[in-house]
Amino acid sequence: MALVRTVCVYCGSGFGTSPAFREAAQELGTALARAGMALVYGGGDVGLMGTVARAVLDGGGHVTGIIPDFLQARENMLEAVHETVVVPDMHTRKRLMFERSDAFVTLPGGIGTLEELVEQLTWAQLGRHRKPVVLVSVDAFWAPLLALFDHMRDHGFIREGLDLSYLVAKDASGVVPLLQAAGHQPDDRAEDLVTSRM
């Protein structure tokens, strides 16, 4: 598995109800910059996405924002990033975010965040990539989703040989160590590392 140099972060365009979510976004951005990992994200300056991007910038890290033209005003495009890519639609945005990233990290968010996460899990399940996927389960935010995965397994819809590959960090401080460990694993051990249920 290749070293992780560029990380795509999926997260909410709002802050959610817990101050811990914003704190996690700030901490993650700072940690990525300190580790020399560049950020690819949705390009907005709102909610958790704006918080993580500004934290990376404040830490001296590199930030690329990828945003569809119809969201430029709605998500208050962050002008301070090193590179902004304006695309015609959501499909192009997601494809470019995938192509430019070595790993995917998901903070708390809404249905759009969930959709982006599940797409990466599906592509990995189908063998289209082996990039690490990390869920940051701040205040056990992703616990219901992880329980749903177990429910799907119990009912035979996630079968042996087609399991989901993901890592779970209970807080933002655990993300960079997980990514660094994943990036140092040879391909024949990657599956052992990236299937995790916490």
Secondary structure, 3 states (H helix, E strand, C coil): CCCCCEEEEECCCCCCCCHHHHHHHHHHHHHHHHCCCEEEECCECCHHHHHHHHHHHHCCCCEEEEEEHHHCCCCCECCCCCEEEEECCHHHHHHHHHHCCCEEEECCCCHHHHHHHHHHHHHHHCCCCCCCEEEECHHHCCHHHHHHHHHHHHCCCCCCCCCCCEEEECCHHHHHHHHHHHHCCCHHHHHHHHECCC
